């Protein structure tokens, strides 16, 4: 009997996952399009993190601190703050600001600060 109840519950519960999660308004659709390029875990921007790691002395030392963005219409301005090891092995805090398209691609690195 218990097995039948569990199976019924699982079958009924699985129908909820089939419901459409399509945004209802253009604003919600835009927000969903933008947010899919940011990590749900720590908020980092996936494309900018990749660019940052490719330019680091020790990519394995990358530690995300904070990411902020501004929506400029056709593109985003994304600023990522992170820690990583420098050439001397010391851990330093840096930030990178980049222009990013709505598909998550880094168009241009605008500034970097150690």
HUTABEL-V146697 format. One record per backbone hydrogen bond with DSSP energy under -0.5 kcal/mol. CO is the residue of the C=O (numbers start at 1). NH is the residue of the N-H. If there is no record, write none. Layout:
# HUTABEL-V146697
co = (CO:CO)
nh = (NH:NH)
This chain:
# HUTABEL-V146697
co = (1:2:3:4:5:6:7:8:9:10:11:12:12:13:13:14:15:16:25:26:27:28:29:30:31:32:34:35:37:39:44:44:45:46:47:48:49:50:51:52:52:53:58:59:63:66:68:70:70:72:74:75:76:76:77:78:78:79:80:81:81:82:83:84:85:86:90:90:92:94:95:96:97:97:98:98:99:99:100:101:105:105:108:108:111:113)
nh = (5:6:7:8:9:10:11:12:13:14:15:15:16:16:17:18:18:19:29:30:31:32:33:34:35:36:37:38:46:43:39:46:49:50:51:52:53:54:55:55:56:56:61:62:83:81:79:72:77:74:102:72:78:100:70:80:98:68:96:65:66:94:63:92:58:89:86:92:84:82:113:80:110:111:78:100:107:108:76:104:101:107:99:110:97:95)
